[in-house]
Amino acid sequence: MITLYDCSTAPSPRRARILLAEKGVPHDTVQVDLRSNEQLGDAYRRINPQCTVPALQ
């Protein structure tokens, strides 16, 4: 199963959500809080070293 690391208020993850929905790809979603800089923490850095959202795993 694909996991989408998402932020509901950001435009780039929105495009990823639209693409996955149009293609009918089942996926889990994990919200990343950009306001508290969660994407810069060590846990997220292990998922995506570039610290950007969205990320697929």
MOQUIQUI-V203066 format. One record per residue. N is the residue number from 1. RES is the residue in three letters. PSI is psi as a letter, one per 40 degrees, with the letter a starting at -180 (NA if undefined). OMEGA is omega in degrees with one decimal (NA if undefined). Layout:
n:N res:RES psi:PSI omega:OMEGA
n:N res:RES psi:PSI omega:OMEGA
This chain:
n:1 res:MET psi:h omega:178.6
n:2 res:ILE psi:i omega:174.5
n:3 res:THR psi:h omega:177.5
n:4 res:LEU psi:h omega:173.9
n:5 res:TYR psi:h omega:-161.6
n:6 res:ASP psi:i omega:166.8
n:7 res:CYS psi:h omega:-171.2
n:8 res:SER psi:e omega:-177.9
n:9 res:THR psi:e omega:-177.0
n:10 res:ALA psi:i omega:-176.1
n:11 res:PRO psi:d omega:-177.4
n:12 res:SER psi:d omega:176.1
n:13 res:PRO psi:d omega:177.5
n:14 res:ARG psi:d omega:178.1
n:15 res:ARG psi:d omega:178.6
n:16 res:ALA psi:d omega:177.8
n:17 res:ARG psi:d omega:179.6
n:18 res:ILE psi:d omega:-179.8
n:19 res:LEU psi:d omega:180.0
n:20 res:LEU psi:d omega:179.0
n:21 res:ALA psi:d omega:-179.8
n:22 res:GLU psi:d omega:-179.7
n:23 res:LYS psi:e omega:179.4
n:24 res:GLY psi:f omega:-178.6
n:25 res:VAL psi:h omega:177.1
n:26 res:PRO psi:h omega:-178.0
n:27 res:HIS psi:i omega:171.2
n:28 res:ASP psi:i omega:179.8
n:29 res:THR psi:h omega:174.5
n:30 res:VAL psi:h omega:179.8
n:31 res:GLN psi:h omega:176.8
n:32 res:VAL psi:h omega:-177.0
n:33 res:ASP psi:h omega:-179.3
n:34 res:LEU psi:d omega:-179.1
n:35 res:ARG psi:d omega:179.2
n:36 res:SER psi:e omega:178.3
n:37 res:ASN psi:f omega:178.4
n:38 res:GLU psi:d omega:-178.6
n:39 res:GLN psi:e omega:180.0
n:40 res:LEU psi:e omega:-178.9
n:41 res:GLY psi:i omega:-177.7
n:42 res:ASP psi:d omega:-178.5
n:43 res:ALA psi:d omega:179.5
n:44 res:TYR psi:d omega:179.1
n:45 res:ARG psi:d omega:175.5
n:46 res:ARG psi:d omega:178.2
n:47 res:ILE psi:d omega:-178.3
n:48 res:ASN psi:g omega:-177.5
n:49 res:PRO psi:d omega:178.3
n:50 res:GLN psi:e omega:177.4
n:51 res:CYS psi:f omega:178.5
n:52 res:THR psi:i omega:177.9
n:53 res:VAL psi:h omega:11.5
n:54 res:PRO psi:i omega:172.6
n:55 res:ALA psi:i omega:175.7
n:56 res:LEU psi:h omega:176.8
n:57 res:GLN psi:NA omega:NA
